[in-house]
Amino acid sequence: MSGTADEIKGRTKEAVGVLTDDKELQREGKTDQAAADAKNKLDNANDWAKDKIDDIKDKLNKDD
């Protein structure tokens, strides 16, 4: 599941937990949101690394 989908799922769980006064569901929602944040950060780091690798490849190919 994508970070965005996990974020939506987490917000929904948390909101339902608040409405029903279900502390466990609220915690699950917050946990899902934290997992989504971690996935998004990892995806961003992965994209950054790929961009840097492409930059290095481009520099090496220009020197040929």
PDBQT receptor file of N, H, CA, C and O in Angstrom, charges set to zero:
ATOM      1  N   MET A   1       0.850  -1.172   0.000  1.00  0.00    +0.000 N 
ATOM      2  CA  MET A   1       0.000   0.000   0.000  1.00  0.00    +0.000 C 
ATOM      3  C   MET A   1       0.898   1.237   0.000  1.00  0.00    +0.000 C 
ATOM      4  O   MET A   1       1.939   1.258   0.657  1.00  0.00    +0.000 OA
ATOM      5  N   SER A   2       0.497   2.238  -0.721  1.00  0.00    +0.000 N 
ATOM      6  H   SER A   2      -0.349   2.221  -1.255  1.00  0.00    +0.000 HD
ATOM      7  CA  SER A   2       1.317   3.447  -0.814  1.00  0.00    +0.000 C 
ATOM      8  C   SER A   2       1.226   4.267   0.468  1.00  0.00    +0.000 C 
ATOM      9  O   SER A   2       0.327   4.079   1.287  1.00  0.00    +0.000 OA
ATOM     10  N   GLY A   3       2.167   5.167   0.617  1.00  0.00    +0.000 N 
ATOM     11  H   GLY A   3       2.897   5.320  -0.049  1.00  0.00    +0.000 HD
ATOM     12  CA  GLY A   3       2.159   6.047   1.784  1.00  0.00    +0.000 C 
ATOM     13  C   GLY A   3       0.890   6.875   1.865  1.00  0.00    +0.000 C 
ATOM     14  O   GLY A   3       0.349   7.096   2.949  1.00  0.00    +0.000 OA
ATOM     15  N   THR A   4       0.418   7.332   0.716  1.00  0.00    +0.000 N 
ATOM     16  H   THR A   4       0.857   7.152  -0.165  1.00  0.00    +0.000 HD
ATOM     17  CA  THR A   4      -0.799   8.146   0.686  1.00  0.00    +0.000 C 
ATOM     18  C   THR A   4      -2.009   7.330   1.131  1.00  0.00    +0.000 C 
ATOM     19  O   THR A   4      -2.845   7.815   1.893  1.00  0.00    +0.000 OA
ATOM     20  N   ALA A   5      -2.098   6.102   0.660  1.00  0.00    +0.000 N 
ATOM     21  H   ALA A   5      -1.419   5.708   0.041  1.00  0.00    +0.000 HD
ATOM     22  CA  ALA A   5      -3.221   5.241   1.042  1.00  0.00    +0.000 C 
ATOM     23  C   ALA A   5      -3.162   4.940   2.535  1.00  0.00    +0.000 C 
ATOM     24  O   ALA A   5      -4.191   4.951   3.212  1.00  0.00    +0.000 OA
ATOM     25  N   ASP A   6      -1.958   4.670   3.055  1.00  0.00    +0.000 N 
ATOM     26  H   ASP A   6      -1.122   4.661   2.506  1.00  0.00    +0.000 HD
ATOM     27  CA  ASP A   6      -1.811   4.428   4.490  1.00  0.00    +0.000 C 
ATOM     28  C   ASP A   6      -2.189   5.661   5.298  1.00  0.00    +0.000 C 
ATOM     29  O   ASP A   6      -2.789   5.551   6.368  1.00  0.00    +0.000 OA
ATOM     30  N   GLU A   7      -1.841   6.825   4.787  1.00  0.00    +0.000 N 
ATOM     31  H   GLU A   7      -1.354   6.915   3.918  1.00  0.00    +0.000 HD
ATOM     32  CA  GLU A   7      -2.182   8.078   5.472  1.00  0.00    +0.000 C 
ATOM     33  C   GLU A   7      -3.698   8.231   5.564  1.00  0.00    +0.000 C 
ATOM     34  O   GLU A   7      -4.227   8.568   6.623  1.00  0.00    +0.000 OA
ATOM     35  N   ILE A   8      -4.391   7.984   4.459  1.00  0.00    +0.000 N 
ATOM     36  H   ILE A   8      -3.961   7.710   3.599  1.00  0.00    +0.000 HD
ATOM     37  CA  ILE A   8      -5.848   8.096   4.443  1.00  0.00    +0.000 C 
ATOM     38  C   ILE A   8      -6.467   7.062   5.382  1.00  0.00    +0.000 C 
ATOM     39  O   ILE A   8      -7.379   7.370   6.149  1.00  0.00    +0.000 OA
ATOM     40  N   LYS A   9      -5.956   5.833   5.309  1.00  0.00    +0.000 N 
ATOM     41  H   LYS A   9      -5.215   5.583   4.686  1.00  0.00    +0.000 HD
ATOM     42  CA  LYS A   9      -6.463   4.763   6.179  1.00  0.00    +0.000 C 
ATOM     43  C   LYS A   9      -6.256   5.139   7.643  1.00  0.00    +0.000 C 
ATOM     44  O   LYS A   9      -7.146   4.942   8.470  1.00  0.00    +0.000 OA
ATOM     45  N   GLY A  10      -5.091   5.677   7.960  1.00  0.00    +0.000 N 
ATOM     46  H   GLY A  10      -4.368   5.837   7.289  1.00  0.00    +0.000 HD
ATOM     47  CA  GLY A  10      -4.782   6.061   9.334  1.00  0.00    +0.000 C 
ATOM     48  C   GLY A  10      -5.669   7.192   9.832  1.00  0.00    +0.000 C 
ATOM     49  O   GLY A  10      -6.166   7.155  10.957  1.00  0.00    +0.000 OA
ATOM     50  N   ARG A  11      -5.862   8.190   8.989  1.00  0.00    +0.000 N 
ATOM     51  H   ARG A  11      -5.459   8.219   8.075  1.00  0.00    +0.000 HD
ATOM     52  CA  ARG A  11      -6.724   9.315   9.386  1.00  0.00    +0.000 C 
ATOM     53  C   ARG A  11      -8.162   8.850   9.606  1.00  0.00    +0.000 C 
ATOM     54  O   ARG A  11      -8.843   9.298  10.529  1.00  0.00    +0.000 OA
ATOM     55  N   THR A  12      -8.606   7.944   8.741  1.00  0.00    +0.000 N 
ATOM     56  H   THR A  12      -8.054   7.580   7.992  1.00  0.00    +0.000 HD
ATOM     57  CA  THR A  12      -9.965   7.419   8.875  1.00  0.00    +0.000 C 
ATOM     58  C   THR A  12     -10.115   6.638  10.172  1.00  0.00    +0.000 C 
ATOM     59  O   THR A  12     -11.075   6.840  10.915  1.00  0.00    +0.000 OA
ATOM     60  N   LYS A  13      -9.167   5.745  10.443  1.00  0.00    +0.000 N 
ATOM     61  H   LYS A  13      -8.387   5.581   9.838  1.00  0.00    +0.000 HD
ATOM     62  CA  LYS A  13      -9.223   4.967  11.685  1.00  0.00    +0.000 C 
ATOM     63  C   LYS A  13      -9.211   5.881  12.908  1.00  0.00    +0.000 C 
ATOM     64  O   LYS A  13      -9.976   5.688  13.854  1.00  0.00    +0.000 OA
ATOM     65  N   GLU A  14      -8.334   6.873  12.871  1.00  0.00    +0.000 N 
ATOM     66  H   GLU A  14      -7.713   7.030  12.103  1.00  0.00    +0.000 HD
ATOM     67  CA  GLU A  14      -8.241   7.776  14.011  1.00  0.00    +0.000 C 
ATOM     68  C   GLU A  14      -9.557   8.532  14.204  1.00  0.00    +0.000 C 
ATOM     69  O   GLU A  14     -10.034   8.669  15.330  1.00  0.00    +0.000 OA
ATOM     70  N   ALA A  15     -10.136   9.016  13.122  1.00  0.00    +0.000 N 
ATOM     71  H   ALA A  15      -9.748   8.904  12.207  1.00  0.00    +0.000 HD
ATOM     72  CA  ALA A  15     -11.394   9.766  13.216  1.00  0.00    +0.000 C 
ATOM     73  C   ALA A  15     -12.526   8.892  13.744  1.00  0.00    +0.000 C 
ATOM     74  O   ALA A  15     -13.308   9.322  14.592  1.00  0.00    +0.000 OA
ATOM     75  N   VAL A  16     -12.610   7.667  13.237  1.00  0.00    +0.000 N 
ATOM     76  H   VAL A  16     -11.975   7.318  12.548  1.00  0.00    +0.000 HD
ATOM     77  CA  VAL A  16     -13.652   6.753  13.721  1.00  0.00    +0.000 C 
ATOM     78  C   VAL A  16     -13.410   6.431  15.194  1.00  0.00    +0.000 C 
ATOM     79  O   VAL A  16     -14.353   6.328  15.979  1.00  0.00    +0.000 OA
ATOM     80  N   GLY A  17     -12.154   6.276  15.557  1.00  0.00    +0.000 N 
ATOM     81  H   GLY A  17     -11.388   6.360  14.920  1.00  0.00    +0.000 HD
ATOM     82  CA  GLY A  17     -11.821   6.026  16.956  1.00  0.00    +0.000 C 
ATOM     83  C   GLY A  17     -12.240   7.172  17.853  1.00  0.00    +0.000 C 
ATOM     84  O   GLY A  17     -12.734   6.951  18.959  1.00  0.00    +0.000 OA
ATOM     85  N   VAL A  18     -12.049   8.393  17.387  1.00  0.00    +0.000 N 
ATOM     86  H   VAL A  18     -11.648   8.573  16.489  1.00  0.00    +0.000 HD
ATOM     87  CA  VAL A  18     -12.472   9.565  18.169  1.00  0.00    +0.000 C 
ATOM     88  C   VAL A  18     -13.996   9.582  18.307  1.00  0.00    +0.000 C 
ATOM     89  O   VAL A  18     -14.528   9.811  19.393  1.00  0.00    +0.000 OA
ATOM     90  N   LEU A  19     -14.686   9.338  17.193  1.00  0.00    +0.000 N 
ATOM     91  H   LEU A  19     -14.253   9.152  16.311  1.00  0.00    +0.000 HD
ATOM     92  CA  LEU A  19     -16.153   9.374  17.206  1.00  0.00    +0.000 C 
ATOM     93  C   LEU A  19     -16.754   8.290  18.098  1.00  0.00    +0.000 C 
ATOM     94  O   LEU A  19     -17.785   8.507  18.736  1.00  0.00    +0.000 OA
ATOM     95  N   THR A  20     -16.111   7.129  18.141  1.00  0.00    +0.000 N 
ATOM     96  H   THR A  20     -15.274   6.953  17.623  1.00  0.00    +0.000 HD
ATOM     97  CA  THR A  20     -16.637   6.003  18.917  1.00  0.00    +0.000 C 
ATOM     98  C   THR A  20     -15.965   5.863  20.278  1.00  0.00    +0.000 C 
ATOM     99  O   THR A  20     -16.268   4.943  21.038  1.00  0.00    +0.000 OA
ATOM    100  N   ASP A  21     -15.048   6.786  20.581  1.00  0.00    +0.000 N 
ATOM    101  H   ASP A  21     -14.802   7.534  19.964  1.00  0.00    +0.000 HD
ATOM    102  CA  ASP A  21     -14.277   6.751  21.824  1.00  0.00    +0.000 C 
ATOM    103  C   ASP A  21     -13.505   5.436  21.975  1.00  0.00    +0.000 C 
ATOM    104  O   ASP A  21     -13.398   4.882  23.069  1.00  0.00    +0.000 OA
ATOM    105  N   ASP A  22     -12.974   4.956  20.853  1.00  0.00    +0.000 N 
ATOM    106  H   ASP A  22     -13.062   5.406  19.965  1.00  0.00    +0.000 HD
ATOM    107  CA  ASP A  22     -12.194   3.717  20.819  1.00  0.00    +0.000 C 
ATOM    108  C   ASP A  22     -10.710   4.084  20.780  1.00  0.00    +0.000 C 
ATOM    109  O   ASP A  22     -10.164   4.410  19.726  1.00  0.00    +0.000 OA
ATOM    110  N   LYS A  23     -10.077   4.025  21.934  1.00  0.00    +0.000 N 
ATOM    111  H   LYS A  23     -10.520   3.761  22.791  1.00  0.00    +0.000 HD
ATOM    112  CA  LYS A  23      -8.664   4.432  22.050  1.00  0.00    +0.000 C 
ATOM    113  C   LYS A  23      -7.753   3.548  21.206  1.00  0.00    +0.000 C 
ATOM    114  O   LYS A  23      -6.788   4.035  20.619  1.00  0.00    +0.000 OA
ATOM    115  N   GLU A  24      -8.053   2.248  21.143  1.00  0.00    +0.000 N 
ATOM    116  H   GLU A  24      -8.838   1.852  21.620  1.00  0.00    +0.000 HD
ATOM    117  CA  GLU A  24      -7.226   1.329  20.360  1.00  0.00    +0.000 C 
ATOM    118  C   GLU A  24      -7.269   1.695  18.872  1.00  0.00    +0.000 C 
ATOM    119  O   GLU A  24      -6.234   1.691  18.205  1.00  0.00    +0.000 OA
ATOM    120  N   LEU A  25      -8.442   2.005  18.358  1.00  0.00    +0.000 N 
ATOM    121  H   LEU A  25      -9.282   2.007  18.900  1.00  0.00    +0.000 HD
ATOM    122  CA  LEU A  25      -8.575   2.388  16.961  1.00  0.00    +0.000 C 
ATOM    123  C   LEU A  25      -7.860   3.715  16.691  1.00  0.00    +0.000 C 
ATOM    124  O   LEU A  25      -7.274   3.905  15.626  1.00  0.00    +0.000 OA
ATOM    125  N   GLN A  26      -7.914   4.615  17.649  1.00  0.00    +0.000 N 
ATOM    126  H   GLN A  26      -8.391   4.460  18.514  1.00  0.00    +0.000 HD
ATOM    127  CA  GLN A  26      -7.182   5.881  17.514  1.00  0.00    +0.000 C 
ATOM    128  C   GLN A  26      -5.684   5.612  17.420  1.00  0.00    +0.000 C 
ATOM    129  O   GLN A  26      -4.992   6.208  16.594  1.00  0.00    +0.000 OA
ATOM    130  N   ARG A  27      -5.182   4.707  18.272  1.00  0.00    +0.000 N 
ATOM    131  H   ARG A  27      -5.743   4.222  18.943  1.00  0.00    +0.000 HD
ATOM    132  CA  ARG A  27      -3.751   4.364  18.237  1.00  0.00    +0.000 C 
ATOM    133  C   ARG A  27      -3.373   3.713  16.917  1.00  0.00    +0.000 C 
ATOM    134  O   ARG A  27      -2.329   4.018  16.340  1.00  0.00    +0.000 OA
ATOM    135  N   GLU A  28      -4.236   2.805  16.439  1.00  0.00    +0.000 N 
ATOM    136  H   GLU A  28      -5.084   2.557  16.908  1.00  0.00    +0.000 HD
ATOM    137  CA  GLU A  28      -3.965   2.158  15.149  1.00  0.00    +0.000 C 
ATOM    138  C   GLU A  28      -3.892   3.203  14.042  1.00  0.00    +0.000 C 
ATOM    139  O   GLU A  28      -3.028   3.128  13.168  1.00  0.00    +0.000 OA
ATOM    140  N   GLY A  29      -4.786   4.166  14.081  1.00  0.00    +0.000 N 
ATOM    141  H   GLY A  29      -5.488   4.227  14.791  1.00  0.00    +0.000 HD
ATOM    142  CA  GLY A  29      -4.785   5.224  13.076  1.00  0.00    +0.000 C 
ATOM    143  C   GLY A  29      -3.504   6.030  13.109  1.00  0.00    +0.000 C 
ATOM    144  O   GLY A  29      -2.924   6.344  12.069  1.00  0.00    +0.000 OA
ATOM    145  N   LYS A  30      -3.072   6.361  14.306  1.00  0.00    +0.000 N 
ATOM    146  H   LYS A  30      -3.544   6.107  15.150  1.00  0.00    +0.000 HD
ATOM    147  CA  LYS A  30      -1.828   7.131  14.426  1.00  0.00    +0.000 C 
ATOM    148  C   LYS A  30      -0.633   6.305  13.965  1.00  0.00    +0.000 C 
ATOM    149  O   LYS A  30       0.297   6.834  13.356  1.00  0.00    +0.000 OA
ATOM    150  N   THR A  31      -0.662   5.004  14.258  1.00  0.00    +0.000 N 
ATOM    151  H   THR A  31      -1.417   4.575  14.753  1.00  0.00    +0.000 HD
ATOM    152  CA  THR A  31       0.417   4.117  13.820  1.00  0.00    +0.000 C 
ATOM    153  C   THR A  31       0.450   4.033  12.294  1.00  0.00    +0.000 C 
ATOM    154  O   THR A  31       1.519   4.088  11.686  1.00  0.00    +0.000 OA
ATOM    155  N   ASP A  32      -0.727   3.899  11.680  1.00  0.00    +0.000 N 
ATOM    156  H   ASP A  32      -1.596   3.854  12.174  1.00  0.00    +0.000 HD
ATOM    157  CA  ASP A  32      -0.795   3.862  10.216  1.00  0.00    +0.000 C 
ATOM    158  C   ASP A  32      -0.260   5.154   9.610  1.00  0.00    +0.000 C 
ATOM    159  O   ASP A  32       0.429   5.131   8.589  1.00  0.00    +0.000 OA
ATOM    160  N   GLN A  33      -0.577   6.275  10.238  1.00  0.00    +0.000 N 
ATOM    161  H   GLN A  33      -1.136   6.294  11.067  1.00  0.00    +0.000 HD
ATOM    162  CA  GLN A  33      -0.091   7.562   9.736  1.00  0.00    +0.000 C 
ATOM    163  C   GLN A  33       1.427   7.664   9.867  1.00  0.00    +0.000 C 
ATOM    164  O   GLN A  33       2.097   8.198   8.983  1.00  0.00    +0.000 OA
ATOM    165  N   ALA A  34       1.963   7.155  10.966  1.00  0.00    +0.000 N 
ATOM    166  H   ALA A  34       1.418   6.721  11.685  1.00  0.00    +0.000 HD
ATOM    167  CA  ALA A  34       3.420   7.174  11.147  1.00  0.00    +0.000 C 
ATOM    168  C   ALA A  34       4.095   6.274  10.108  1.00  0.00    +0.000 C 
ATOM    169  O   ALA A  34       5.149   6.618   9.572  1.00  0.00    +0.000 OA
ATOM    170  N   ALA A  35       3.481   5.117   9.828  1.00  0.00    +0.000 N 
ATOM    171  H   ALA A  35       2.625   4.837  10.263  1.00  0.00    +0.000 HD
ATOM    172  CA  ALA A  35       4.029   4.219   8.808  1.00  0.00    +0.000 C 
ATOM    173  C   ALA A  35       4.002   4.893   7.437  1.00  0.00    +0.000 C 
ATOM    174  O   ALA A  35       4.940   4.753   6.653  1.00  0.00    +0.000 OA
ATOM    175  N   ALA A  36       2.937   5.615   7.158  1.00  0.00    +0.000 N 
ATOM    176  H   ALA A  36       2.175   5.729   7.795  1.00  0.00    +0.000 HD
ATOM    177  CA  ALA A  36       2.832   6.332   5.888  1.00  0.00    +0.000 C 
ATOM    178  C   ALA A  36       3.928   7.380   5.775  1.00  0.00    +0.000 C 
ATOM    179  O   ALA A  36       4.539   7.535   4.718  1.00  0.00    +0.000 OA
ATOM    180  N   ASP A  37       4.174   8.092   6.856  1.00  0.00    +0.000 N 
ATOM    181  H   ASP A  37       3.678   7.966   7.715  1.00  0.00    +0.000 HD
ATOM    182  CA  ASP A  37       5.218   9.111   6.857  1.00  0.00    +0.000 C 
ATOM    183  C   ASP A  37       6.584   8.473   6.600  1.00  0.00    +0.000 C 
ATOM    184  O   ASP A  37       7.391   9.002   5.835  1.00  0.00    +0.000 OA
ATOM    185  N   ALA A  38       6.832   7.337   7.242  1.00  0.00    +0.000 N 
ATOM    186  H   ALA A  38       6.176   6.908   7.863  1.00  0.00    +0.000 HD
ATOM    187  CA  ALA A  38       8.102   6.638   7.042  1.00  0.00    +0.000 C 
ATOM    188  C   ALA A  38       8.240   6.171   5.597  1.00  0.00    +0.000 C 
ATOM    189  O   ALA A  38       9.311   6.301   5.004  1.00  0.00    +0.000 OA
ATOM    190  N   LYS A  39       7.161   5.625   5.024  1.00  0.00    +0.000 N 
ATOM    191  H   LYS A  39       6.291   5.519   5.507  1.00  0.00    +0.000 HD
ATOM    192  CA  LYS A  39       7.206   5.179   3.623  1.00  0.00    +0.000 C 
ATOM    193  C   LYS A  39       7.492   6.345   2.690  1.00  0.00    +0.000 C 
ATOM    194  O   LYS A  39       8.296   6.228   1.766  1.00  0.00    +0.000 OA
ATOM    195  N   ASN A  40       6.832   7.465   2.936  1.00  0.00    +0.000 N 
ATOM    196  H   ASN A  40       6.179   7.560   3.687  1.00  0.00    +0.000 HD
ATOM    197  CA  ASN A  40       7.043   8.639   2.087  1.00  0.00    +0.000 C 
ATOM    198  C   ASN A  40       8.480   9.138   2.184  1.00  0.00    +0.000 C 
ATOM    199  O   ASN A  40       9.080   9.499   1.172  1.00  0.00    +0.000 OA
ATOM    200  N   LYS A  41       9.031   9.162   3.384  1.00  0.00    +0.000 N 
ATOM    201  H   LYS A  41       8.543   8.870   4.207  1.00  0.00    +0.000 HD
ATOM    202  CA  LYS A  41      10.417   9.607   3.551  1.00  0.00    +0.000 C 
ATOM    203  C   LYS A  41      11.379   8.652   2.873  1.00  0.00    +0.000 C 
ATOM    204  O   LYS A  41      12.352   9.082   2.253  1.00  0.00    +0.000 OA
ATOM    205  N   LEU A  42      11.114   7.356   2.985  1.00  0.00    +0.000 N 
ATOM    206  H   LEU A  42      10.324   7.007   3.488  1.00  0.00    +0.000 HD
ATOM    207  CA  LEU A  42      11.969   6.366   2.339  1.00  0.00    +0.000 C 
ATOM    208  C   LEU A  42      11.889   6.498   0.817  1.00  0.00    +0.000 C 
ATOM    209  O   LEU A  42      12.908   6.413   0.131  1.00  0.00    +0.000 OA
ATOM    210  N   ASP A  43      10.686   6.704   0.293  1.00  0.00    +0.000 N 
ATOM    211  H   ASP A  43       9.859   6.772   0.851  1.00  0.00    +0.000 HD
ATOM    212  CA  ASP A  43      10.523   6.912  -1.150  1.00  0.00    +0.000 C 
ATOM    213  C   ASP A  43      11.278   8.155  -1.608  1.00  0.00    +0.000 C 
ATOM    214  O   ASP A  43      11.922   8.141  -2.657  1.00  0.00    +0.000 OA
ATOM    215  N   ASN A  44      11.199   9.225  -0.826  1.00  0.00    +0.000 N 
ATOM    216  H   ASN A  44      10.676   9.236   0.025  1.00  0.00    +0.000 HD
ATOM    217  CA  ASN A  44      11.918  10.459  -1.180  1.00  0.00    +0.000 C 
ATOM    218  C   ASN A  44      13.423  10.237  -1.175  1.00  0.00    +0.000 C 
ATOM    219  O   ASN A  44      14.129  10.713  -2.065  1.00  0.00    +0.000 OA
ATOM    220  N   ALA A  45      13.912   9.514  -0.172  1.00  0.00    +0.000 N 
ATOM    221  H   ALA A  45      13.338   9.128   0.550  1.00  0.00    +0.000 HD
ATOM    222  CA  ALA A  45      15.351   9.235  -0.103  1.00  0.00    +0.000 C 
ATOM    223  C   ALA A  45      15.783   8.368  -1.285  1.00  0.00    +0.000 C 
ATOM    224  O   ALA A  45      16.855   8.575  -1.855  1.00  0.00    +0.000 OA
ATOM    225  N   ASN A  46      14.956   7.412  -1.645  1.00  0.00    +0.000 N 
ATOM    226  H   ASN A  46      14.085   7.244  -1.182  1.00  0.00    +0.000 HD
ATOM    227  CA  ASN A  46      15.248   6.545  -2.780  1.00  0.00    +0.000 C 
ATOM    228  C   ASN A  46      15.305   7.354  -4.077  1.00  0.00    +0.000 C 
ATOM    229  O   ASN A  46      16.213   7.173  -4.889  1.00  0.00    +0.000 OA
ATOM    230  N   ASP A  47      14.340   8.237  -4.262  1.00  0.00    +0.000 N 
ATOM    231  H   ASP A  47      13.603   8.384  -3.602  1.00  0.00    +0.000 HD
ATOM    232  CA  ASP A  47      14.331   9.094  -5.453  1.00  0.00    +0.000 C 
ATOM    233  C   ASP A  47      15.562   9.995  -5.498  1.00  0.00    +0.000 C 
ATOM    234  O   ASP A  47      16.168  10.179  -6.554  1.00  0.00    +0.000 OA
ATOM    235  N   TRP A  48      15.926  10.552  -4.346  1.00  0.00    +0.000 N 
ATOM    236  H   TRP A  48      15.434  10.402  -3.489  1.00  0.00    +0.000 HD
ATOM    237  CA  TRP A  48      17.112  11.417  -4.266  1.00  0.00    +0.000 C 
ATOM    238  C   TRP A  48      18.358  10.632  -4.667  1.00  0.00    +0.000 C 
ATOM    239  O   TRP A  48      19.179  11.118  -5.444  1.00  0.00    +0.000 OA
ATOM    240  N   ALA A  49      18.494   9.414  -4.133  1.00  0.00    +0.000 N 
ATOM    241  H   ALA A  49      17.826   9.019  -3.502  1.00  0.00    +0.000 HD
ATOM    242  CA  ALA A  49      19.664   8.594  -4.437  1.00  0.00    +0.000 C 
ATOM    243  C   ALA A  49      19.725   8.257  -5.930  1.00  0.00    +0.000 C 
ATOM    244  O   ALA A  49      20.792   8.314  -6.542  1.00  0.00    +0.000 OA
ATOM    245  N   LYS A  50      18.585   7.909  -6.504  1.00  0.00    +0.000 N 
ATOM    246  H   LYS A  50      17.718   7.862  -6.007  1.00  0.00    +0.000 HD
ATOM    247  CA  LYS A  50      18.550   7.605  -7.939  1.00  0.00    +0.000 C 
ATOM    248  C   LYS A  50      18.953   8.823  -8.767  1.00  0.00    +0.000 C 
ATOM    249  O   LYS A  50      19.680   8.700  -9.752  1.00  0.00    +0.000 OA
ATOM    250  N   ASP A  51      18.477   9.994  -8.362  1.00  0.00    +0.000 N 
ATOM    251  H   ASP A  51      17.886  10.094  -7.562  1.00  0.00    +0.000 HD
ATOM    252  CA  ASP A  51      18.848  11.218  -9.071  1.00  0.00    +0.000 C 
ATOM    253  C   ASP A  51      20.353  11.462  -8.999  1.00  0.00    +0.000 C 
ATOM    254  O   ASP A  51      20.968  11.840  -9.996  1.00  0.00    +0.000 OA
ATOM    255  N   LYS A  52      20.943  11.250  -7.837  1.00  0.00    +0.000 N 
ATOM    256  H   LYS A  52      20.443  10.943  -7.027  1.00  0.00    +0.000 HD
ATOM    257  CA  LYS A  52      22.387  11.457  -7.672  1.00  0.00    +0.000 C 
ATOM    258  C   LYS A  52      23.172  10.458  -8.517  1.00  0.00    +0.000 C 
ATOM    259  O   LYS A  52      24.185  10.812  -9.118  1.00  0.00    +0.000 OA
ATOM    260  N   ILE A  53      22.711   9.220  -8.562  1.00  0.00    +0.000 N 
ATOM    261  H   ILE A  53      21.887   8.932  -8.074  1.00  0.00    +0.000 HD
ATOM    262  CA  ILE A  53      23.378   8.210  -9.391  1.00  0.00    +0.000 C 
ATOM    263  C   ILE A  53      23.296   8.606 -10.859  1.00  0.00    +0.000 C 
ATOM    264  O   ILE A  53      24.277   8.488 -11.593  1.00  0.00    +0.000 OA
ATOM    265  N   ASP A  54      22.127   9.075 -11.288  1.00  0.00    +0.000 N 
ATOM    266  H   ASP A  54      21.330   9.171 -10.692  1.00  0.00    +0.000 HD
ATOM    267  CA  ASP A  54      21.978   9.527 -12.681  1.00  0.00    +0.000 C 
ATOM    268  C   ASP A  54      22.893  10.713 -12.972  1.00  0.00    +0.000 C 
ATOM    269  O   ASP A  54      23.477  10.792 -14.053  1.00  0.00    +0.000 OA
ATOM    270  N   ASP A  55      23.023  11.642 -12.012  1.00  0.00    +0.000 N 
ATOM    271  H   ASP A  55      22.548  11.578 -11.134  1.00  0.00    +0.000 HD
ATOM    272  CA  ASP A  55      23.920  12.788 -12.197  1.00  0.00    +0.000 C 
ATOM    273  C   ASP A  55      25.365  12.324 -12.395  1.00  0.00    +0.000 C 
ATOM    274  O   ASP A  55      26.079  12.846 -13.251  1.00  0.00    +0.000 OA
ATOM    275  N   ILE A  56      25.780  11.360 -11.613  1.00  0.00    +0.000 N 
ATOM    276  H   ILE A  56      25.200  10.936 -10.917  1.00  0.00    +0.000 HD
ATOM    277  CA  ILE A  56      27.154  10.842 -11.706  1.00  0.00    +0.000 C 
ATOM    278  C   ILE A  56      27.346  10.148 -13.045  1.00  0.00    +0.000 C 
ATOM    279  O   ILE A  56      28.370  10.333 -13.704  1.00  0.00    +0.000 OA
ATOM    280  N   LYS A  57      26.360   9.348 -13.448  1.00  0.00    +0.000 N 
ATOM    281  H   LYS A  57      25.529   9.198 -12.913  1.00  0.00    +0.000 HD
ATOM    282  CA  LYS A  57      26.451   8.670 -14.754  1.00  0.00    +0.000 C 
ATOM    283  C   LYS A  57      26.559   9.689 -15.872  1.00  0.00    +0.000 C 
ATOM    284  O   LYS A  57      27.362   9.520 -16.790  1.00  0.00    +0.000 OA
ATOM    285  N   ASP A  58      25.760  10.744 -15.807  1.00  0.00    +0.000 N 
ATOM    286  H   ASP A  58      25.107  10.880 -15.061  1.00  0.00    +0.000 HD
ATOM    287  CA  ASP A  58      25.801  11.789 -16.829  1.00  0.00    +0.000 C 
ATOM    288  C   ASP A  58      27.179  12.446 -16.887  1.00  0.00    +0.000 C 
ATOM    289  O   ASP A  58      27.710  12.692 -17.970  1.00  0.00    +0.000 OA
ATOM    290  N   LYS A  59      27.752  12.727 -15.721  1.00  0.00    +0.000 N 
ATOM    291  H   LYS A  59      27.320  12.528 -14.841  1.00  0.00    +0.000 HD
ATOM    292  CA  LYS A  59      29.087  13.345 -15.691  1.00  0.00    +0.000 C 
ATOM    293  C   LYS A  59      30.122  12.420 -16.302  1.00  0.00    +0.000 C 
ATOM    294  O   LYS A  59      30.983  12.862 -17.062  1.00  0.00    +0.000 OA
ATOM    295  N   LEU A  60      30.043  11.139 -15.975  1.00  0.00    +0.000 N 
ATOM    296  H   LEU A  60      29.343  10.780 -15.357  1.00  0.00    +0.000 HD
ATOM    297  CA  LEU A  60      31.010  10.181 -16.516  1.00  0.00    +0.000 C 
ATOM    298  C   LEU A  60      30.846  10.028 -18.017  1.00  0.00    +0.000 C 
ATOM    299  O   LEU A  60      31.841   9.869 -18.723  1.00  0.00    +0.000 OA
ATOM    300  N   ASN A  61      29.642  10.072 -18.519  1.00  0.00    +0.000 N 
ATOM    301  H   ASN A  61      28.833  10.201 -17.945  1.00  0.00    +0.000 HD
ATOM    302  CA  ASN A  61      29.413   9.934 -19.967  1.00  0.00    +0.000 C 
ATOM    303  C   ASN A  61      29.847  11.175 -20.726  1.00  0.00    +0.000 C 
ATOM    304  O   ASN A  61      30.243  11.073 -21.888  1.00  0.00    +0.000 OA
ATOM    305  N   LYS A  62      29.785  12.339 -20.107  1.00  0.00    +0.000 N 
ATOM    306  H   LYS A  62      29.464  12.422 -19.164  1.00  0.00    +0.000 HD
ATOM    307  CA  LYS A  62      30.217  13.565 -20.774  1.00  0.00    +0.000 C 
ATOM    308  C   LYS A  62      31.729  13.598 -20.941  1.00  0.00    +0.000 C 
ATOM    309  O   LYS A  62      32.247  14.215 -21.872  1.00  0.00    +0.000 OA
ATOM    310  N   ASP A  63      32.433  12.930 -20.034  1.00  0.00    +0.000 N 
ATOM    311  H   ASP A  63      32.012  12.429 -19.278  1.00  0.00    +0.000 HD
ATOM    312  CA  ASP A  63      33.888  12.925 -20.101  1.00  0.00    +0.000 C 
ATOM    313  C   ASP A  63      34.420  11.998 -21.199  1.00  0.00    +0.000 C 
ATOM    314  O   ASP A  63      35.602  12.054 -21.538  1.00  0.00    +0.000 OA
ATOM    315  N   ASP A  64      33.565  11.162 -21.745  1.00  0.00    +0.000 N 
ATOM    316  H   ASP A  64      32.605  11.117 -21.470  1.00  0.00    +0.000 HD
ATOM    317  CA  ASP A  64      34.030  10.204 -22.788  1.00  0.00    +0.000 C 
ATOM    318  C   ASP A  64      34.371  10.869 -24.068  1.00  0.00    +0.000 C 
ATOM    319  O   ASP A  64      34.770  10.202 -25.022  1.00  0.00    +0.000 OA
TER     320      ASP A  64
